């Protein structure tokens, strides 16, 4: 997973290629809904494994069947290639 800093035009271009993610300030954001808490927690467990493997951890929250994920690269205070790479892997789940 690349830790490449991106320019604003590069960020905007890649963001348009992610169907359900949106740019919110300096983060990529997506909200997920599941049939119940167990399904949401199972999803979070899978995302946790991806994040640990990439050594890139999301800002996230869970309330019952809803999971909010925000991705940012703190060292750049912006979205980087690592965030887009992780978002794409999450989408594959």
mmCIF file as gemmi writes it, N, C-alpha and C atoms, coordinates in Angstrom:
data_model
loop_
_atom_site.group_PDB
_atom_site.id
_atom_site.type_symbol
_atom_site.label_atom_id
_atom_site.label_alt_id
_atom_site.label_comp_id
_atom_site.label_asym_id
_atom_site.label_entity_id
_atom_site.label_seq_id
_atom_site.pdbx_PDB_ins_code
_atom_site.Cartn_x
_atom_site.Cartn_y
_atom_site.Cartn_z
_atom_site.occupancy
_atom_site.B_iso_or_equiv
_atom_site.pdbx_formal_charge
_atom_site.auth_seq_id
_atom_site.auth_asym_id
_atom_site.pdbx_PDB_model_num
ATOM 1 N N . UNK Axp A 1 ? 0.853 -1.175 0 1 0 ? 1 A 1
ATOM 2 C CA . UNK Axp A 1 ? 0 0 0 1 0 ? 1 A 1
ATOM 3 C C . UNK Axp A 1 ? 0.895 1.233 0 1 0 ? 1 A 1
ATOM 4 N N . UNK Axp A 2 ? 0.719 2.063 -0.966 1 0 ? 2 A 1
ATOM 5 C CA . UNK Axp A 2 ? 1.539 3.255 -1.136 1 0 ? 2 A 1
ATOM 6 C C . UNK Axp A 2 ? 1.153 4.341 -0.14 1 0 ? 2 A 1
ATOM 7 N N . UNK Axp A 3 ? 2.155 5.056 0.371 1 0 ? 3 A 1
ATOM 8 C CA . UNK Axp A 3 ? 1.89 6.187 1.255 1 0 ? 3 A 1
ATOM 9 C C . UNK Axp A 3 ? 2.19 7.482 0.519 1 0 ? 3 A 1
ATOM 10 N N . UNK Axp A 4 ? 1.657 7.579 -0.678 1 0 ? 4 A 1
ATOM 11 C CA . UNK Axp A 4 ? 1.94 8.705 -1.557 1 0 ? 4 A 1
ATOM 12 C C . UNK Axp A 4 ? 1.004 9.873 -1.26 1 0 ? 4 A 1
ATOM 13 N N . UNK Axp A 5 ? 1.591 11.054 -1.081 1 0 ? 5 A 1
ATOM 14 C CA . UNK Axp A 5 ? 0.79 12.256 -0.911 1 0 ? 5 A 1
ATOM 15 C C . UNK Axp A 5 ? 0.247 12.658 -2.271 1 0 ? 5 A 1
ATOM 16 N N . UNK Axp A 6 ? -1.001 13.085 -2.303 1 0 ? 6 A 1
ATOM 17 C CA . UNK Axp A 6 ? -1.652 13.43 -3.555 1 0 ? 6 A 1
ATOM 18 C C . UNK Axp A 6 ? -1.971 14.921 -3.603 1 0 ? 6 A 1
ATOM 19 N N . UNK Axp A 7 ? -2.029 15.449 -4.811 1 0 ? 7 A 1
ATOM 20 C CA . UNK Axp A 7 ? -2.465 16.834 -5.001 1 0 ? 7 A 1
ATOM 21 C C . UNK Axp A 7 ? -3.99 16.88 -4.931 1 0 ? 7 A 1
ATOM 22 N N . UNK Axp A 8 ? -4.544 18.063 -4.762 1 0 ? 8 A 1
ATOM 23 C CA . UNK Axp A 8 ? -6.004 18.198 -4.726 1 0 ? 8 A 1
ATOM 24 C C . UNK Axp A 8 ? -6.669 17.667 -6.003 1 0 ? 8 A 1
ATOM 25 N N . UNK Axp A 9 ? -6.151 17.974 -7.195 1 0 ? 9 A 1
ATOM 26 C CA . UNK Axp A 9 ? -6.771 17.408 -8.402 1 0 ? 9 A 1
ATOM 27 C C . UNK Axp A 9 ? -6.707 15.87 -8.423 1 0 ? 9 A 1
ATOM 28 N N . UNK Axp A 10 ? -5.605 15.29 -7.946 1 0 ? 10 A 1
ATOM 29 C CA . UNK Axp A 10 ? -5.503 13.822 -7.899 1 0 ? 10 A 1
ATOM 30 C C . UNK Axp A 10 ? -6.513 13.237 -6.912 1 0 ? 10 A 1
ATOM 31 N N . UNK Axp A 11 ? -6.677 13.89 -5.77 1 0 ? 11 A 1
ATOM 32 C CA . UNK Axp A 11 ? -7.658 13.442 -4.776 1 0 ? 11 A 1
ATOM 33 C C . UNK Axp A 11 ? -9.059 13.492 -5.373 1 0 ? 11 A 1
ATOM 34 N N . UNK Axp A 12 ? -9.399 14.604 -5.994 1 0 ? 12 A 1
ATOM 35 C CA . UNK Axp A 12 ? -10.734 14.754 -6.583 1 0 ? 12 A 1
ATOM 36 C C . UNK Axp A 12 ? -10.991 13.736 -7.684 1 0 ? 12 A 1
ATOM 37 N N . UNK Axp A 13 ? -9.99 13.474 -8.498 1 0 ? 13 A 1
ATOM 38 C CA . UNK Axp A 13 ? -10.127 12.499 -9.587 1 0 ? 13 A 1
ATOM 39 C C . UNK Axp A 13 ? -10.375 11.103 -9.028 1 0 ? 13 A 1
ATOM 40 N N . UNK Axp A 14 ? -9.579 10.697 -8.052 1 0 ? 14 A 1
ATOM 41 C CA . UNK Axp A 14 ? -9.756 9.356 -7.49 1 0 ? 14 A 1
ATOM 42 C C . UNK Axp A 14 ? -11.073 9.242 -6.719 1 0 ? 14 A 1
ATOM 43 N N . UNK Axp A 15 ? -11.488 10.313 -6.07 1 0 ? 15 A 1
ATOM 44 C CA . UNK Axp A 15 ? -12.742 10.285 -5.315 1 0 ? 15 A 1
ATOM 45 C C . UNK Axp A 15 ? -13.932 10.03 -6.235 1 0 ? 15 A 1
ATOM 46 N N . UNK Axp A 16 ? -13.877 10.548 -7.451 1 0 ? 16 A 1
ATOM 47 C CA . UNK Axp A 16 ? -14.986 10.333 -8.385 1 0 ? 16 A 1
ATOM 48 C C . UNK Axp A 16 ? -15.083 8.868 -8.815 1 0 ? 16 A 1
ATOM 49 N N . UNK Axp A 17 ? -14.011 8.112 -8.632 1 0 ? 17 A 1
ATOM 50 C CA . UNK Axp A 17 ? -13.999 6.702 -9.021 1 0 ? 17 A 1
ATOM 51 C C . UNK Axp A 17 ? -14.523 5.779 -7.923 1 0 ? 17 A 1
ATOM 52 N N . UNK Axp A 18 ? -14.77 6.316 -6.725 1 0 ? 18 A 1
ATOM 53 C CA . UNK Axp A 18 ? -15.331 5.53 -5.631 1 0 ? 18 A 1
ATOM 54 C C . UNK Axp A 18 ? -16.82 5.856 -5.51 1 0 ? 18 A 1
ATOM 55 N N . UNK Axp A 19 ? -17.653 4.896 -5.839 1 0 ? 19 A 1
ATOM 56 C CA . UNK Axp A 19 ? -19.087 5.15 -5.972 1 0 ? 19 A 1
ATOM 57 C C . UNK Axp A 19 ? -19.765 5.63 -4.696 1 0 ? 19 A 1
ATOM 58 N N . UNK Axp A 20 ? -19.438 5.08 -3.558 1 0 ? 20 A 1
ATOM 59 C CA . UNK Axp A 20 ? -20.2 5.373 -2.351 1 0 ? 20 A 1
ATOM 60 C C . UNK Axp A 20 ? -19.432 6.178 -1.313 1 0 ? 20 A 1
ATOM 61 N N . UNK Axp A 21 ? -18.227 6.56 -1.626 1 0 ? 21 A 1
ATOM 62 C CA . UNK Axp A 21 ? -17.413 7.353 -0.713 1 0 ? 21 A 1
ATOM 63 C C . UNK Axp A 21 ? -17.525 8.819 -1.107 1 0 ? 21 A 1
ATOM 64 N N . UNK Axp A 22 ? -17.384 9.696 -0.122 1 0 ? 22 A 1
ATOM 65 C CA . UNK Axp A 22 ? -17.39 11.128 -0.422 1 0 ? 22 A 1
ATOM 66 C C . UNK Axp A 22 ? -16.258 11.802 0.342 1 0 ? 22 A 1
ATOM 67 N N . UNK Axp A 23 ? -15.776 12.883 -0.223 1 0 ? 23 A 1
ATOM 68 C CA . UNK Axp A 23 ? -14.776 13.688 0.472 1 0 ? 23 A 1
ATOM 69 C C . UNK Axp A 23 ? -15.496 14.575 1.478 1 0 ? 23 A 1
ATOM 70 N N . UNK Axp A 24 ? -15.035 14.52 2.711 1 0 ? 24 A 1
ATOM 71 C CA . UNK Axp A 24 ? -15.533 15.404 3.761 1 0 ? 24 A 1
ATOM 72 C C . UNK Axp A 24 ? -14.317 16.044 4.411 1 0 ? 24 A 1
ATOM 73 N N . UNK Axp A 25 ? -14.048 17.272 4.03 1 0 ? 25 A 1
ATOM 74 C CA . UNK Axp A 25 ? -12.848 17.939 4.53 1 0 ? 25 A 1
ATOM 75 C C . UNK Axp A 25 ? -11.607 17.206 4.074 1 0 ? 25 A 1
ATOM 76 N N . UNK Axp A 26 ? -10.824 16.745 5.021 1 0 ? 26 A 1
ATOM 77 C CA . UNK Axp A 26 ? -9.578 16.039 4.71 1 0 ? 26 A 1
ATOM 78 C C . UNK Axp A 26 ? -9.722 14.528 4.858 1 0 ? 26 A 1
ATOM 79 N N . UNK Axp A 27 ? -10.96 14.027 4.687 1 0 ? 27 A 1
ATOM 80 C CA . UNK Axp A 27 ? -11.223 12.599 4.869 1 0 ? 27 A 1
ATOM 81 C C . UNK Axp A 27 ? -12.096 12.048 3.754 1 0 ? 27 A 1
ATOM 82 N N . UNK Axp A 28 ? -11.918 10.75 3.519 1 0 ? 28 A 1
ATOM 83 C CA . UNK Axp A 28 ? -12.856 9.987 2.71 1 0 ? 28 A 1
ATOM 84 C C . UNK Axp A 28 ? -13.859 9.38 3.677 1 0 ? 28 A 1
ATOM 85 N N . UNK Axp A 29 ? -15.141 9.5 3.381 1 0 ? 29 A 1
ATOM 86 C CA . UNK Axp A 29 ? -16.174 9.05 4.312 1 0 ? 29 A 1
ATOM 87 C C . UNK Axp A 29 ? -17.189 8.165 3.602 1 0 ? 29 A 1
ATOM 88 N N . UNK Axp A 30 ? -17.616 7.122 4.326 1 0 ? 30 A 1
ATOM 89 C CA . UNK Axp A 30 ? -18.709 6.27 3.841 1 0 ? 30 A 1
ATOM 90 C C . UNK Axp A 30 ? -19.463 5.707 5.029 1 0 ? 30 A 1
ATOM 91 N N . UNK Axp A 31 ? -20.759 5.572 4.842 1 0 ? 31 A 1
ATOM 92 C CA . UNK Axp A 31 ? -21.615 4.982 5.857 1 0 ? 31 A 1
ATOM 93 C C . UNK Axp A 31 ? -22.158 3.665 5.309 1 0 ? 31 A 1
ATOM 94 N N . UNK Axp A 32 ? -22.108 2.627 6.15 1 0 ? 32 A 1
ATOM 95 C CA . UNK Axp A 32 ? -22.573 1.295 5.785 1 0 ? 32 A 1
ATOM 96 C C . UNK Axp A 32 ? -23.742 0.904 6.687 1 0 ? 32 A 1
ATOM 97 N N . UNK Axp A 33 ? -24.728 0.195 6.125 1 0 ? 33 A 1
ATOM 98 C CA . UNK Axp A 33 ? -25.859 -0.31 6.89 1 0 ? 33 A 1
ATOM 99 C C . UNK Axp A 33 ? -25.946 -1.823 6.72 1 0 ? 33 A 1
ATOM 100 N N . UNK Axp A 34 ? -26.284 -2.506 7.804 1 0 ? 34 A 1
ATOM 101 C CA . UNK Axp A 34 ? -26.369 -3.959 7.814 1 0 ? 34 A 1
ATOM 102 C C . UNK Axp A 34 ? -27.694 -4.392 8.421 1 0 ? 34 A 1
ATOM 103 N N . UNK Axp A 35 ? -27.989 -5.675 8.326 1 0 ? 35 A 1
ATOM 104 C CA . UNK Axp A 35 ? -29.289 -6.146 8.82 1 0 ? 35 A 1
ATOM 105 C C . UNK Axp A 35 ? -29.397 -6.072 10.332 1 0 ? 35 A 1
ATOM 106 N N . UNK Axp A 36 ? -28.256 -6.177 11.041 1 0 ? 36 A 1
ATOM 107 C CA . UNK Axp A 36 ? -28.289 -6.113 12.498 1 0 ? 36 A 1
ATOM 108 C C . UNK Axp A 36 ? -26.886 -5.834 13.036 1 0 ? 36 A 1
ATOM 109 N N . UNK Axp A 37 ? -26.77 -5.789 14.347 1 0 ? 37 A 1
ATOM 110 C CA . UNK Axp A 37 ? -25.497 -5.484 14.993 1 0 ? 37 A 1
ATOM 111 C C . UNK Axp A 37 ? -24.438 -6.539 14.699 1 0 ? 37 A 1
ATOM 112 N N . UNK Axp A 38 ? -24.82 -7.798 14.712 1 0 ? 38 A 1
ATOM 113 C CA . UNK Axp A 38 ? -23.855 -8.876 14.471 1 0 ? 38 A 1
ATOM 114 C C . UNK Axp A 38 ? -23.243 -8.742 13.077 1 0 ? 38 A 1
ATOM 115 N N . UNK Axp A 39 ? -24.052 -8.475 12.077 1 0 ? 39 A 1
ATOM 116 C CA . UNK Axp A 39 ? -23.539 -8.308 10.713 1 0 ? 39 A 1
ATOM 117 C C . UNK Axp A 39 ? -22.604 -7.102 10.635 1 0 ? 39 A 1
ATOM 118 N N . UNK Axp A 40 ? -22.961 -6.014 11.309 1 0 ? 40 A 1
ATOM 119 C CA . UNK Axp A 40 ? -22.094 -4.823 11.326 1 0 ? 40 A 1
ATOM 120 C C . UNK Axp A 40 ? -20.767 -5.148 12 1 0 ? 40 A 1
ATOM 121 N N . UNK Axp A 41 ? -20.825 -5.874 13.099 1 0 ? 41 A 1
ATOM 122 C CA . UNK Axp A 41 ? -19.604 -6.22 13.828 1 0 ? 41 A 1
ATOM 123 C C . UNK Axp A 41 ? -18.726 -7.164 13.019 1 0 ? 41 A 1
ATOM 124 N N . UNK Axp A 42 ? -19.323 -8.1 12.312 1 0 ? 42 A 1
ATOM 125 C CA . UNK Axp A 42 ? -18.554 -8.996 11.434 1 0 ? 42 A 1
ATOM 126 C C . UNK Axp A 42 ? -17.83 -8.195 10.351 1 0 ? 42 A 1
ATOM 127 N N . UNK Axp A 43 ? -18.512 -7.223 9.775 1 0 ? 43 A 1
ATOM 128 C CA . UNK Axp A 43 ? -17.896 -6.351 8.779 1 0 ? 43 A 1
ATOM 129 C C . UNK Axp A 43 ? -16.718 -5.594 9.389 1 0 ? 43 A 1
ATOM 130 N N . UNK Axp A 44 ? -16.911 -5.041 10.585 1 0 ? 44 A 1
ATOM 131 C CA . UNK Axp A 44 ? -15.839 -4.288 11.244 1 0 ? 44 A 1
ATOM 132 C C . UNK Axp A 44 ? -14.631 -5.184 11.518 1 0 ? 44 A 1
ATOM 133 N N . UNK Axp A 45 ? -14.871 -6.435 11.861 1 0 ? 45 A 1
ATOM 134 C CA . UNK Axp A 45 ? -13.774 -7.372 12.095 1 0 ? 45 A 1
ATOM 135 C C . UNK Axp A 45 ? -12.962 -7.583 10.821 1 0 ? 45 A 1
ATOM 136 N N . UNK Axp A 46 ? -13.651 -7.7 9.695 1 0 ? 46 A 1
ATOM 137 C CA . UNK Axp A 46 ? -12.958 -7.866 8.409 1 0 ? 46 A 1
ATOM 138 C C . UNK Axp A 46 ? -12.17 -6.608 8.051 1 0 ? 46 A 1
ATOM 139 N N . UNK Axp A 47 ? -12.774 -5.443 8.272 1 0 ? 47 A 1
ATOM 140 C CA . UNK Axp A 47 ? -12.076 -4.183 7.992 1 0 ? 47 A 1
ATOM 141 C C . UNK Axp A 47 ? -10.867 -4.039 8.911 1 0 ? 47 A 1
ATOM 142 N N . UNK Axp A 48 ? -11.014 -4.433 10.164 1 0 ? 48 A 1
ATOM 143 C CA . UNK Axp A 48 ? -9.897 -4.354 11.108 1 0 ? 48 A 1
ATOM 144 C C . UNK Axp A 48 ? -8.708 -5.178 10.621 1 0 ? 48 A 1
ATOM 145 N N . UNK Axp A 49 ? -8.964 -6.354 10.079 1 0 ? 49 A 1
ATOM 146 C CA . UNK Axp A 49 ? -7.889 -7.197 9.554 1 0 ? 49 A 1
ATOM 147 C C . UNK Axp A 49 ? -7.206 -6.527 8.359 1 0 ? 49 A 1
ATOM 148 N N . UNK Axp A 50 ? -8.001 -5.945 7.458 1 0 ? 50 A 1
ATOM 149 C CA . UNK Axp A 50 ? -7.418 -5.225 6.313 1 0 ? 50 A 1
ATOM 150 C C . UNK Axp A 50 ? -6.571 -4.043 6.79 1 0 ? 50 A 1
ATOM 151 N N . UNK Axp A 51 ? -7.103 -3.292 7.741 1 0 ? 51 A 1
ATOM 152 C CA . UNK Axp A 51 ? -6.41 -2.107 8.244 1 0 ? 51 A 1
ATOM 153 C C . UNK Axp A 51 ? -5.102 -2.491 8.933 1 0 ? 51 A 1
ATOM 154 N N . UNK Axp A 52 ? -5.144 -3.546 9.709 1 0 ? 52 A 1
ATOM 155 C CA . UNK Axp A 52 ? -3.927 -3.988 10.404 1 0 ? 52 A 1
ATOM 156 C C . UNK Axp A 52 ? -2.878 -4.457 9.4 1 0 ? 52 A 1
ATOM 157 N N . UNK Axp A 53 ? -3.315 -5.188 8.392 1 0 ? 53 A 1
ATOM 158 C CA . UNK Axp A 53 ? -2.402 -5.657 7.347 1 0 ? 53 A 1
ATOM 159 C C . UNK Axp A 53 ? -1.754 -4.475 6.628 1 0 ? 53 A 1
ATOM 160 N N . UNK Axp A 54 ? -2.517 -3.418 6.407 1 0 ? 54 A 1
ATOM 161 C CA . UNK Axp A 54 ? -2.012 -2.234 5.708 1 0 ? 54 A 1
ATOM 162 C C . UNK Axp A 54 ? -1.317 -1.254 6.655 1 0 ? 54 A 1
ATOM 163 N N . UNK Axp A 55 ? -1.419 -1.495 7.953 1 0 ? 55 A 1
ATOM 164 C CA . UNK Axp A 55 ? -0.907 -0.566 8.967 1 0 ? 55 A 1
ATOM 165 C C . UNK Axp A 55 ? -1.469 0.836 8.723 1 0 ? 55 A 1
ATOM 166 N N . UNK Axp A 56 ? -2.763 0.864 8.462 1 0 ? 56 A 1
ATOM 167 C CA . UNK Axp A 56 ? -3.462 2.12 8.179 1 0 ? 56 A 1
ATOM 168 C C . UNK Axp A 56 ? -4.87 1.987 8.74 1 0 ? 56 A 1
ATOM 169 N N . UNK Axp A 57 ? -5.16 2.676 9.812 1 0 ? 57 A 1
ATOM 170 C CA . UNK Axp A 57 ? -6.354 2.413 10.594 1 0 ? 57 A 1
ATOM 171 C C . UNK Axp A 57 ? -7.404 3.516 10.437 1 0 ? 57 A 1
ATOM 172 N N . UNK Axp A 58 ? -8.658 3.117 10.277 1 0 ? 58 A 1
ATOM 173 C CA . UNK Axp A 58 ? -9.722 4.094 10.041 1 0 ? 58 A 1
ATOM 174 C C . UNK Axp A 58 ? -10.173 4.786 11.325 1 0 ? 58 A 1
ATOM 175 N N . UNK Axp A 59 ? -10.774 5.925 11.14 1 0 ? 59 A 1
ATOM 176 C CA . UNK Axp A 59 ? -11.589 6.548 12.183 1 0 ? 59 A 1
ATOM 177 C C . UNK Axp A 59 ? -12.983 5.99 11.913 1 0 ? 59 A 1
ATOM 178 N N . UNK Axp A 60 ? -13.582 5.36 12.92 1 0 ? 60 A 1
ATOM 179 C CA . UNK Axp A 60 ? -14.879 4.76 12.661 1 0 ? 60 A 1
ATOM 180 C C . UNK Axp A 60 ? -15.734 4.703 13.899 1 0 ? 60 A 1
ATOM 181 N N . UNK Axp A 61 ? -17.02 4.483 13.658 1 0 ? 61 A 1
ATOM 182 C CA . UNK Axp A 61 ? -17.948 4.308 14.764 1 0 ? 61 A 1
ATOM 183 C C . UNK Axp A 61 ? -19.023 3.322 14.337 1 0 ? 61 A 1
ATOM 184 N N . UNK Axp A 62 ? -19.674 2.743 15.345 1 0 ? 62 A 1
ATOM 185 C CA . UNK Axp A 62 ? -20.726 1.772 15.102 1 0 ? 62 A 1
ATOM 186 C C . UNK Axp A 62 ? -21.866 2.029 16.079 1 0 ? 62 A 1
ATOM 187 N N . UNK Axp A 63 ? -23.063 2.138 15.537 1 0 ? 63 A 1
ATOM 188 C CA . UNK Axp A 63 ? -24.278 2.185 16.336 1 0 ? 63 A 1
ATOM 189 C C . UNK Axp A 63 ? -25.236 1.162 15.729 1 0 ? 63 A 1
ATOM 190 N N . UNK Axp A 64 ? -25.5 0.113 16.481 1 0 ? 64 A 1
ATOM 191 C CA . UNK Axp A 64 ? -26.357 -0.991 16.077 1 0 ? 64 A 1
ATOM 192 C C . UNK Axp A 64 ? -25.973 -1.529 14.702 1 0 ? 64 A 1
ATOM 193 N N . UNK Axp A 65 ? -26.741 -1.203 13.651 1 0 ? 65 A 1
ATOM 194 C CA . UNK Axp A 65 ? -26.478 -1.784 12.33 1 0 ? 65 A 1
ATOM 195 C C . UNK Axp A 65 ? -25.755 -0.817 11.391 1 0 ? 65 A 1
ATOM 196 N N . UNK Axp A 66 ? -25.258 0.296 11.925 1 0 ? 66 A 1
ATOM 197 C CA . UNK Axp A 66 ? -24.629 1.326 11.104 1 0 ? 66 A 1
ATOM 198 C C . UNK Axp A 66 ? -23.146 1.437 11.454 1 0 ? 66 A 1
ATOM 199 N N . UNK Axp A 67 ? -22.304 1.485 10.414 1 0 ? 67 A 1
ATOM 200 C CA . UNK Axp A 67 ? -20.864 1.685 10.586 1 0 ? 67 A 1
ATOM 201 C C . UNK Axp A 67 ? -20.46 2.89 9.747 1 0 ? 67 A 1
ATOM 202 N N . UNK Axp A 68 ? -19.855 3.883 10.397 1 0 ? 68 A 1
ATOM 203 C CA . UNK Axp A 68 ? -19.309 5.058 9.716 1 0 ? 68 A 1
ATOM 204 C C . UNK Axp A 68 ? -17.797 4.905 9.663 1 0 ? 68 A 1
ATOM 205 N N . UNK Axp A 69 ? -17.228 5.1 8.478 1 0 ? 69 A 1
ATOM 206 C CA . UNK Axp A 69 ? -15.782 5.01 8.309 1 0 ? 69 A 1
ATOM 207 C C . UNK Axp A 69 ? -15.274 6.294 7.675 1 0 ? 69 A 1
ATOM 208 N N . UNK Axp A 70 ? -14.228 6.85 8.271 1 0 ? 70 A 1
ATOM 209 C CA . UNK Axp A 70 ? -13.536 8.016 7.712 1 0 ? 70 A 1
ATOM 210 C C . UNK Axp A 70 ? -12.061 7.657 7.597 1 0 ? 70 A 1
ATOM 211 N N . UNK Axp A 71 ? -11.503 7.87 6.422 1 0 ? 71 A 1
ATOM 212 C CA . UNK Axp A 71 ? -10.099 7.56 6.161 1 0 ? 71 A 1
ATOM 213 C C . UNK Axp A 71 ? -9.333 8.847 5.897 1 0 ? 71 A 1
ATOM 214 N N . UNK Axp A 72 ? -8.197 8.979 6.539 1 0 ? 72 A 1
ATOM 215 C CA . UNK Axp A 72 ? -7.308 10.111 6.316 1 0 ? 72 A 1
ATOM 216 C C . UNK Axp A 72 ? -5.892 9.679 6.658 1 0 ? 72 A 1
ATOM 217 N N . UNK Axp A 73 ? -4.923 10.391 6.137 1 0 ? 73 A 1
ATOM 218 C CA . UNK Axp A 73 ? -3.525 10.13 6.469 1 0 ? 73 A 1
ATOM 219 C C . UNK Axp A 73 ? -3.045 11.278 7.332 1 0 ? 73 A 1
ATOM 220 N N . UNK Axp A 74 ? -2.873 10.996 8.61 1 0 ? 74 A 1
ATOM 221 C CA . UNK Axp A 74 ? -2.576 12.04 9.587 1 0 ? 74 A 1
ATOM 222 C C . UNK Axp A 74 ? -1.26 12.761 9.31 1 0 ? 74 A 1
ATOM 223 N N . UNK Axp A 75 ? -0.273 12.04 8.795 1 0 ? 75 A 1
ATOM 224 C CA . UNK Axp A 75 ? 1.018 12.701 8.546 1 0 ? 75 A 1
ATOM 225 C C . UNK Axp A 75 ? 0.927 13.772 7.464 1 0 ? 75 A 1
ATOM 226 N N . UNK Axp A 76 ? -0.06 13.652 6.565 1 0 ? 76 A 1
ATOM 227 C CA . UNK Axp A 76 ? -0.263 14.66 5.526 1 0 ? 76 A 1
ATOM 228 C C . UNK Axp A 76 ? -1.435 15.589 5.856 1 0 ? 76 A 1
ATOM 229 N N . UNK Axp A 77 ? -2.209 15.242 6.89 1 0 ? 77 A 1
ATOM 230 C CA . UNK Axp A 77 ? -3.438 15.962 7.205 1 0 ? 77 A 1
ATOM 231 C C . UNK Axp A 77 ? -4.316 16.082 5.966 1 0 ? 77 A 1
ATOM 232 N N . UNK Axp A 78 ? -4.404 14.965 5.246 1 0 ? 78 A 1
ATOM 233 C CA . UNK Axp A 78 ? -5.118 14.931 3.981 1 0 ? 78 A 1
ATOM 234 C C . UNK Axp A 78 ? -5.369 13.476 3.591 1 0 ? 78 A 1
ATOM 235 N N . UNK Axp A 79 ? -6.079 13.304 2.504 1 0 ? 79 A 1
ATOM 236 C CA . UNK Axp A 79 ? -6.278 11.981 1.926 1 0 ? 79 A 1
ATOM 237 C C . UNK Axp A 79 ? -5.047 11.636 1.094 1 0 ? 79 A 1
ATOM 238 N N . UNK Axp A 80 ? -4.563 10.408 1.257 1 0 ? 80 A 1
ATOM 239 C CA . UNK Axp A 80 ? -3.406 9.957 0.483 1 0 ? 80 A 1
ATOM 240 C C . UNK Axp A 80 ? -3.787 8.704 -0.308 1 0 ? 80 A 1
ATOM 241 N N . UNK Axp A 81 ? -2.833 8.204 -1.037 1 0 ? 81 A 1
ATOM 242 C CA . UNK Axp A 81 ? -3.066 6.981 -1.815 1 0 ? 81 A 1
ATOM 243 C C . UNK Axp A 81 ? -3.441 5.82 -0.899 1 0 ? 81 A 1
ATOM 244 N N . UNK Axp A 82 ? -2.902 5.798 0.315 1 0 ? 82 A 1
ATOM 245 C CA . UNK Axp A 82 ? -3.23 4.723 1.274 1 0 ? 82 A 1
ATOM 246 C C . UNK Axp A 82 ? -4.73 4.699 1.572 1 0 ? 82 A 1
ATOM 247 N N . UNK Axp A 83 ? -5.335 5.861 1.672 1 0 ? 83 A 1
ATOM 248 C CA . UNK Axp A 83 ? -6.766 5.929 1.96 1 0 ? 83 A 1
ATOM 249 C C . UNK Axp A 83 ? -7.59 5.372 0.807 1 0 ? 83 A 1
ATOM 250 N N . UNK Axp A 84 ? -7.231 5.745 -0.407 1 0 ? 84 A 1
ATOM 251 C CA . UNK Axp A 84 ? -7.947 5.216 -1.568 1 0 ? 84 A 1
ATOM 252 C C . UNK Axp A 84 ? -7.753 3.709 -1.691 1 0 ? 84 A 1
ATOM 253 N N . UNK Axp A 85 ? -6.535 3.241 -1.448 1 0 ? 85 A 1
ATOM 254 C CA . UNK Axp A 85 ? -6.266 1.803 -1.521 1 0 ? 85 A 1
ATOM 255 C C . UNK Axp A 85 ? -7.104 1.039 -0.496 1 0 ? 85 A 1
ATOM 256 N N . UNK Axp A 86 ? -7.16 1.544 0.739 1 0 ? 86 A 1
ATOM 257 C CA . UNK Axp A 86 ? -7.943 0.877 1.774 1 0 ? 86 A 1
ATOM 258 C C . UNK Axp A 86 ? -9.437 0.956 1.464 1 0 ? 86 A 1
ATOM 259 N N . UNK Axp A 87 ? -9.915 2.083 0.988 1 0 ? 87 A 1
ATOM 260 C CA . UNK Axp A 87 ? -11.333 2.219 0.626 1 0 ? 87 A 1
ATOM 261 C C . UNK Axp A 87 ? -11.723 1.19 -0.435 1 0 ? 87 A 1
ATOM 262 N N . UNK Axp A 88 ? -10.873 0.992 -1.415 1 0 ? 88 A 1
ATOM 263 C CA . UNK Axp A 88 ? -11.162 0.004 -2.469 1 0 ? 88 A 1
ATOM 264 C C . UNK Axp A 88 ? -11.213 -1.405 -1.904 1 0 ? 88 A 1
ATOM 265 N N . UNK Axp A 89 ? -10.32 -1.716 -0.974 1 0 ? 89 A 1
ATOM 266 C CA . UNK Axp A 89 ? -10.342 -3.048 -0.344 1 0 ? 89 A 1
ATOM 267 C C . UNK Axp A 89 ? -11.588 -3.23 0.514 1 0 ? 89 A 1
ATOM 268 N N . UNK Axp A 90 ? -11.984 -2.189 1.214 1 0 ? 90 A 1
ATOM 269 C CA . UNK Axp A 90 ? -13.211 -2.258 2.01 1 0 ? 90 A 1
ATOM 270 C C . UNK Axp A 90 ? -14.411 -2.493 1.095 1 0 ? 90 A 1
ATOM 271 N N . UNK Axp A 91 ? -14.449 -1.81 -0.03 1 0 ? 91 A 1
ATOM 272 C CA . UNK Axp A 91 ? -15.549 -1.985 -0.979 1 0 ? 91 A 1
ATOM 273 C C . UNK Axp A 91 ? -15.63 -3.425 -1.5 1 0 ? 91 A 1
ATOM 274 N N . UNK Axp A 92 ? -14.516 -4.106 -1.574 1 0 ? 92 A 1
ATOM 275 C CA . UNK Axp A 92 ? -14.493 -5.488 -2.053 1 0 ? 92 A 1
ATOM 276 C C . UNK Axp A 92 ? -15.104 -6.465 -1.05 1 0 ? 92 A 1
ATOM 277 N N . UNK Axp A 93 ? -15.218 -6.028 0.207 1 0 ? 93 A 1
ATOM 278 C CA . UNK Axp A 93 ? -15.857 -6.902 1.21 1 0 ? 93 A 1
ATOM 279 C C . UNK Axp A 93 ? -17.328 -7.027 0.897 1 0 ? 93 A 1
